Amino acid sequence: MTDTESLKKIFEYALNQEYTGLTFFQASLARMGMGAAVSAFQRLIQEEERHIAFISKILEDLKEARSVDIEGLKGVALEPTDYFDERARKEFLEQCVEGSMVPDVTVFNTAWLIEKDLSDFYSRMAQQTQGQAQEALDMLAAWEKGHEQFFRQFRDKLSEVYANMPWGG
């Protein structure tokens, strides 16, 4: 499935999904009032914008009948970030508990599902392509896998905290 039209369809779908994720993170950011969560979502929004630029460059190349050029994408590529250091992660969870911010569990769960879906999609498409298109899809899969792990960690921890919370009077 490595013909140009198939690759265009793959990357057009990917671009649409990245915009969906970006919109979700922006809307979630507007709902959050905590410093650590706001900071993390701002960084994630920046990364999603870079993913969009990365995929847009690939589509530009494909639409001009060029192949995917990994070297030309190096300026757009980025390494995944750690989002929070260990101290900030601990403070973030403590703030969640103090504020009984149950909706944050839902936000982190939804974010995890979005990132997991994208990671799985990129991995599947990479297995069906070859050359530099495969390399680009592998890069996208790795980035999304990092996001997926980040959100899963917080979803799991927040769920555990809320499950063990004394809900009586």
Order of alpha helices (4+ residues) and beta strands (2+ residues): alpha-alpha-alpha-alpha-alpha-alpha
